[in-house]
Amino acid sequence: MPDTDSRTTWVLVDGENIDATLGASILGRRPQPDERPRWDRLVTFSERVWAQPAQGVFFLNASAGIPMPFVQALKAMDYVVVPLSGGPDEKIVDIAIQRTLQAMRDRDADVMLVSHDGDFLHDLSDLIGSPRRVGIAAFSEFRNAGFASIPGLEKFDLEYDARVFDAPLPRIRVIPIDEFDPSAFLG
């Protein structure tokens, strides 16, 4: 848990959104355990990039039950795990994250949202303002385009910036010329 005497970054993870994007849009199949993000690295990245303690909060849909091995692994990494249930037509994880973002307005803390979902645009926009730092971590090419129009929002890529994967993913992305390294393609 973060030191209560210093500012904290709350890392809010939309687990099903990241998992669905990784599986459906990048791998084209269900990710294997060794292809999944290393969630502890995400908290470490957040601490490093904003030079302050970070606390991970992982939201998951537990309507069909709690995946105990996964929850235990997250808890071992000091994540706060929020298992949620609701009706089949309710976006329960989104609702919980929206409520959390709204509650953050009254707190002296920074926020790093981990999602691609445009449902959070309004609530994230409302948090922007000095001295609060607000960021979005996702696969850049799948991040909702609306995030680009939020002034002051810091944007991070899960693979290239946060480095939460053990091996390169089969992604096609636009490479800024300053980052282009031909040796990556020439082997």
Disulfide bonds with the S-S distance in Angstrom:
none
